[in-house]
Amino acid sequence: MKTLLKLFAVAAAIGLSPVAALAQGAPAAPADAISAQSQADPAQPQESSDPAIANITGEEPSNAQVAEAATMASRATPVPGVGQPDGRMNLQDQVTPIGEEAAWFHNVILLPLIAAISVLVLVLLLWVVVRYRRAANPVPSRTSHNTLIEIIWTLVPVLILVAIAVPSIRLLANQYSPPKADLTVKVTGNQWYWTYSYPDNGDFEIVSNGLSDKDAKARGEPRQLAVDERMVVPVGATVKVIVTAADVIHSWGVPAFWVKMDAVPGRLNETWFRADKPGLYYGVCYELCGARHGYMPIAVEVVSPQQFAAWVASKGGTMPGAAEPTSSDATQNSPISNPTAGTATGGASGATETSPEPSQIVNATTSAPVSEQGATNSRRGGTN
C-alpha cells in the first residue's frame, strides 16, 4: 500500500510540473536547446557585463560603465595565503623586486647560517658536558691559554659577518635607491584610520577605515584586515609613498611588498614599491598609536592600468596628461601612470604629443563625481 502511494505521489508531481512552470512564466529551454540555438545563429550579438569587453568596439564608456569598472577594480576578492597571514612559519610570498631579494637573503643566507651556528654550538656544548664532566676528569685541567682556539673563535665570527654584509649592503642600497617614480601616493596616519592622496591624479583624497568583523565576513575578507576604501595602484608601476601623520606616530607597512615606514607628525618619510602581480595585499599599523591601534588595517589593491584609470575617474581624479598636477610632490607623466595616452606626430618638426585613445576603457578627460562613500568616511574618521 505504501509503495502504491509513493508511485501515485511521483506521478502527480510529474504531471503538475508543467503547470508550475507555466505559473512562473515561460518554461526554461533545456541547455542542449540553448546550445543548438547559439550554433544556428552565430551572428547574433551577445551582451557582456564586462566594461572592458563592452568598449572594444571603440565607443566611449558611459558613466555607468566607468562606475562599474571602478567597482570591479576596488572590490577584488582576496586569495587565501596571498597578501595576508595564513599561519605559515615563513615570510609571506613577495610580489616586489625588493621583497624577492630580501626573501632570498633570508632563506638562502640567514636561515642556513643560523641553523649551522646553532648546531655547532649545541654539539660543542654536549661534547664539553660529556668529555669534561667531573666523573671523567677527577683532576681538572689547568689550561689557561690556547692560541689556536683563540684565533679560530676570533676569525670565524669576522668571516661570518663579512659573508652577511655583502648581500645585506646590496639589499639596503637597492632599497634606498629607488628608480624614477611612475606614481606618487601620500599616506597620512590618523587616530585611527588612513588617508591616501594622489597628487599625480588631481590630488583627490580617500579615507580608509577598518571594517567590523561582521562587514568583513559579509565581503569575504579576513577580520581586522578589511577596509572600506582601499589604496589602489597599477601593476608594474614604481609607486613613491610619502608617509606622514596628523596626530601621533604611526607606521605604514605591507609585508608582501617588504615595505614599512614610520609616519611621524610634521615629517615626510619616503619609501617605494613596485608590485609585479595584481591582487589584494594587507598590512597594519606597526607603531603603538593609542586605544584603537589594532583596528587601523591597510589594504592595497594592485590592478591593471586600465582598471586604475577607471578607479581614478570614479573618484573625481584625472590621469596625467589630462590635467596638470596640483602638488609639487607629483611625478612626471609616464606610460605606466597614464595607460590611456597614445602618441601622435604633429607639426613639421616631428614633435610628439600625447592624446587619449578612444578605444581604451576610460576616457582620461572624464571626471566622475567624488565618491559619496569617501565623504562619509571622512566624517566617520573624524569622529573616531
C-alpha positions in Angstrom: 0.0 0.0 0.0 2.8 2.4 0.9 4.5 1.6 -2.4 1.3 2.4 -4.4 1.0 5.7 -2.5 4.6 6.7 -3.4 4.1 5.9 -7.0 0.9 8.0 -7.0 2.8 10.9 -5.5 5.6 10.7 -8.0 3.1 10.6 -10.9 1.2 13.6 -9.6 4.5 15.6 -9.2 5.5 14.8 -12.8 2.1 15.8 -14.1 2.0 19.1 -12.2 5.5 20.2 -13.1 4.4 21.8 -16.4 1.7 23.7 -14.6 4.2 25.1 -12.1 6.5 26.2 -14.9 3.7 28.0 -16.7 2.7 29.7 -13.4 6.2 31.2 -13.2 6.3 32.3 -16.8 7.7 30.8 -20.0 9.3 27.4 -19.5 13.0 27.4 -19.5 14.6 25.8 -22.5 17.0 22.9 -21.9 20.7 23.5 -22.1 21.0 21.4 -25.3 18.4 23.6 -27.0 20.2 26.8 -26.0 23.5 25.4 -27.3 21.9 24.4 -30.6 20.2 27.8 -31.0 23.6 29.6 -30.4 25.3 27.4 -33.1 22.4 28.0 -35.5 22.7 31.8 -35.2 26.3 32.7 -34.5 26.0 36.2 -35.8 23.6 37.2 -33.0 25.4 39.7 -30.8 25.6 38.9 -27.1 25.7 41.4 -24.3 28.6 41.5 -21.9 28.6 42.8 -18.4 32.3 43.5 -18.5 33.0 47.2 -19.2 36.3 46.3 -20.9 34.6 44.0 -23.4 31.8 46.5 -23.9 34.2 49.1 -25.2 36.4 47.0 -27.5 34.4 48.5 -30.4 35.9 51.9 -29.7 32.8 53.5 -28.1 33.5 55.9 -25.2 32.4 54.4 -21.9 29.4 55.8 -20.1 29.4 57.0 -16.6 27.7 53.8 -15.5 30.4 51.7 -17.2 33.1 53.8 -15.5 31.5 53.2 -12.2 31.2 49.5 -12.8 34.8 49.2 -13.9 35.9 51.1 -10.8 33.8 48.9 -8.6 35.5 45.8 -10.2 38.9 47.4 -9.6 38.3 48.2 -5.9 36.4 45.2 -4.8 38.7 42.3 -5.8 38.3 39.1 -3.8 41.2 38.2 -1.5 43.1 35.0 -2.2 43.9 32.8 0.9 47.6 32.8 1.6 48.3 35.8 -0.7 49.0 39.1 0.9 47.7 38.1 4.3 48.7 35.9 7.3 47.9 32.2 6.8 49.6 30.6 9.8 52.9 29.7 8.0 56.2 29.8 9.7 57.9 31.8 7.0 57.6 35.1 5.2 54.6 36.0 3.0 55.0 35.5 -0.7 56.8 38.6 -2.0 55.5 40.4 -5.1 58.1 43.2 -5.4 61.7 43.0 -6.6 63.0 44.3 -3.2 60.8 41.8 -1.4 62.1 38.9 -3.5 65.7 39.9 -2.9 65.1 40.2 0.8 63.3 36.8 0.9 66.2 35.2 -0.9 68.7 36.8 1.6 66.6 35.5 4.5 66.0 32.0 3.1 69.3 31.3 1.4 71.9 33.2 3.6 70.5 33.9 7.1 68.5 30.7 7.9 71.1 28.2 6.8 73.8 30.2 8.7 71.7 30.5 11.8 71.0 26.7 11.7 74.7 25.9 11.2 75.8 28.1 14.1 73.1 26.7 16.4 74.0 23.1 15.6 77.7 23.8 16.1 77.2 25.4 19.5 74.9 22.6 20.6 77.4 19.9 19.6 80.3 21.8 21.3 78.1 22.2 24.5 77.2 18.5 24.6 80.8 17.5 23.9 82.1 19.6 26.8 79.4 18.3 29.1 80.3 14.7 28.4 84.0 14.9 27.9 84.8 17.2 30.8 82.3 16.1 33.4 83.6 15.5 36.9 83.4 11.7 36.7 85.6 11.7 33.6 88.0 14.3 35.0 88.6 14.0 38.7 91.6 16.2 38.3 90.6 19.3 36.3 92.8 20.8 33.6 94.6 24.0 34.4 94.9 25.2 30.8 94.6 29.0 30.6 95.7 29.8 27.1 95.4 28.2 23.6 96.5 30.3 20.7 94.8 28.2 18.0 91.4 28.2 19.7 91.6 32.0 20.3 92.4 32.6 16.6 89.5 30.4 15.5 86.9 32.0 17.7 88.0 35.5 16.6 88.4 34.8 12.9 85.3 32.7 12.3 82.8 35.4 13.5 84.6 38.0 11.3 84.2 35.8 8.2 80.5 35.2 9.1 79.9 39.0 9.4 81.6 39.6 6.0 79.5 36.9 4.4 76.4 38.6 5.7 77.5 42.1 5.0 77.9 41.8 1.2 74.2 40.8 0.3 72.9 43.0 3.2 74.6 46.2 2.0 73.5 45.4 -1.6 69.9 45.0 -0.4 70.0 48.3 1.5 71.5 50.0 -1.5 68.7 48.8 -3.8 66.0 49.6 -1.2 67.1 53.2 -0.7 68.0 53.9 -4.3 64.5 53.8 -5.9 64.0 54.1 -9.7 62.1 57.0 -11.2 58.6 57.0 -9.8 55.6 56.5 -12.0 53.0 57.4 -9.3 53.1 59.2 -6.0 50.7 58.5 -3.1 50.8 60.4 0.1 49.8 58.4 3.1 48.7 60.1 6.3 48.1 58.2 9.6 45.3 59.4 11.8 43.8 58.1 15.1 42.7 55.6 13.9 42.4 55.5 10.1 44.4 56.2 7.0 44.1 58.8 4.3 45.5 58.4 0.8 46.2 61.4 -1.5 47.0 61.1 -5.2 48.9 64.3 -6.3 49.5 62.9 -9.8 45.8 62.5 -10.4 44.2 65.7 -9.4 45.2 65.5 -5.7 42.0 63.7 -4.7 41.9 62.0 -1.3 40.2 58.9 0.0 39.7 57.9 3.7 40.3 54.3 4.7 38.6 52.9 7.8 38.7 49.4 9.1 35.6 47.3 8.8 33.9 45.4 11.6 34.1 41.7 11.8 30.5 41.4 10.5 31.1 43.6 7.5 34.4 41.9 6.7 32.8 38.5 6.8 30.0 39.7 4.5 32.6 40.8 1.9 34.6 37.6 2.2 37.6 39.4 3.7 39.8 38.5 6.7 38.8 40.0 10.0 40.7 43.1 11.3 42.3 43.5 7.8 39.4 44.6 5.6 38.8 48.3 4.9 36.0 50.3 3.3 38.3 52.2 0.9 41.5 50.5 -0.5 44.6 52.1 -1.7 44.7 51.3 -5.5 47.8 51.3 -7.6 48.6 49.9 -11.1 50.6 46.7 -11.6 54.2 47.2 -12.6 54.3 50.9 -11.6 57.0 52.3 -9.4 55.0 53.9 -6.6 56.6 56.5 -4.4 54.9 56.6 -1.0 55.2 59.7 1.1 54.3 58.9 4.7 53.4 61.3 7.5 50.9 61.5 10.4 48.4 64.0 11.6 48.5 63.3 15.4 50.8 60.7 16.8 53.4 58.3 15.4 52.0 55.5 13.2 53.8 53.1 10.9 52.5 52.1 7.4 53.6 48.7 6.2 52.6 45.9 3.8 54.6 42.6 4.4 54.1 41.3 0.8 55.8 44.4 -0.5 58.6 44.4 2.0 57.6 47.9 3.0 57.3 49.5 6.4 57.8 53.2 7.1 57.1 55.3 10.2 54.5 58.0 10.0 55.8 60.9 12.1 53.8 64.2 12.6 55.5 67.1 11.0 57.9 64.9 8.9 57.7 63.4 5.4 59.2 60.0 5.2 59.6 58.3 1.8 59.6 54.7 0.6 58.6 52.9 -2.6 57.5 49.6 -4.1 56.7 48.1 -7.4 54.1 45.3 -7.3 54.5 42.9 -10.2 51.4 40.8 -9.6 47.8 42.0 -9.4 46.0 41.2 -6.2 44.9 42.4 -2.8 47.6 42.8 -0.1 47.0 43.6 3.5 49.0 45.4 6.2 48.5 47.0 9.6 49.8 49.9 11.6 53.2 48.8 13.1 53.6 51.5 15.8 51.6 51.6 19.0 49.4 54.7 18.5 46.6 54.5 21.0 43.5 52.7 22.1 42.4 51.5 18.6 45.9 50.8 17.3 44.9 47.3 16.4 41.9 48.5 14.3 43.5 50.6 11.5 44.4 48.0 8.9 45.9 48.6 5.4 44.6 47.2 2.1 46.4 47.8 -1.2 44.9 46.6 -4.4 47.1 46.2 -7.4 45.1 46.3 -10.7 45.7 46.7 -14.4 46.5 50.2 -15.7 43.0 50.4 -17.4 41.3 49.5 -14.1 43.4 52.1 -12.3 42.3 54.7 -14.8 38.7 53.8 -14.3 39.1 53.9 -10.5 40.7 57.4 -10.7 37.9 58.7 -12.8 35.3 57.3 -10.4 37.0 59.3 -7.5 36.9 62.6 -9.5 40.6 62.5 -10.4 42.3 62.7 -13.7 45.2 60.8 -15.4 48.5 62.6 -16.1 48.3 64.4 -19.4 44.6 65.4 -18.9 45.4 67.9 -16.2 48.4 69.5 -14.6 49.5 68.0 -11.2 48.4 70.2 -8.3 51.2 69.2 -6.0 55.0 69.7 -6.1 55.3 66.0 -5.0 53.6 64.8 -8.2 55.8 62.7 -10.5 56.1 63.3 -14.2 53.9 61.7 -16.9 54.9 58.1 -17.8 53.4 55.3 -19.9 52.6 53.3 -16.8 50.9 56.1 -14.8 49.0 57.2 -18.0 47.8 54.0 -19.6 45.2 55.8 -21.8 47.7 58.0 -23.6 48.8 57.4 -27.1 51.4 59.2 -29.3 50.7 61.3 -32.3 53.1 63.1 -34.6 52.4 66.8 -35.0 54.0 69.6 -37.0 56.9 69.7 -39.4 59.3 69.5 -36.5 58.2 65.9 -35.8 57.4 66.6 -32.1 55.1 64.2 -30.4 52.3 64.8 -28.0 50.1 62.5 -26.0 46.4 62.1 -26.7 43.9 59.6 -25.2 42.8 56.6 -27.3 39.0 56.4 -27.6 39.2 52.6 -27.5 40.6 52.5 -24.0 38.3 51.6 -21.1 38.2 55.1 -19.7 38.5 58.5 -21.3 41.2 60.2 -19.2 39.4 63.5 -19.5 36.2 62.3 -18.0 35.8 63.1 -14.3 33.1 61.3 -12.3 31.6 62.9 -9.2 33.5 62.5 -5.9 32.6 59.2 -4.2 29.9 59.6 -1.6 31.4 56.8 0.4 34.7 58.7 0.7 32.8 61.7 2.1 31.0 59.5 4.6 34.3 58.0 5.6 35.8 61.4 6.2 33.1 62.3 8.6 33.3 59.0 10.4 37.1 59.1 10.6 37.0 62.5 12.2 34.8 61.2 15.0 36.9 58.2 16.0 
